[in-house]
């Protein structure tokens, strides 16, 4: 996901896409998580991940899923 970088924009994207991707092995990848310039991105993703107790992995420079990207994986 790399849409609007606001809390509302990210929360709306999550609500639209999560039902389509929520299956064993399904994943969502969010861009710009953890950047101070986009606090709404981190807040919306953190709330969703914590509410649904999902597994996630934060990328690092040069290592998938990449710097500033967070992959959320639905459990089997």
Residue, then its C-alpha position, 0 to 999 in steps of 0.5 A: x500500500x502506497x496511497x494517501x499518507x494520512x491516518x484516514x487514507x491508510x485506514x480506508x485502504x486497509x478496510x478496502x483491501x484486508x477482506x480481499x487478502x485475508x487468507x492463509x499466506x496472504x500478505x499486505x505490504x505498507x510503504x513509509x511505515x516508521x517515518x516521522x514525516x508520515x505518522x498517520x501511516x504508522x498509527x493506522x497500520x499499528x492499530x490494525x496489526x495490534x487489533x487483529x494480532x497479525x504477524x509482521x516484518x519490518x524491512x531494512x535497507x537492501x533486504x526485503x521487504x525493503x526500508x520503510x516497508x512493513x509486511x503483514x502476513x495473515x496466519x495459516 
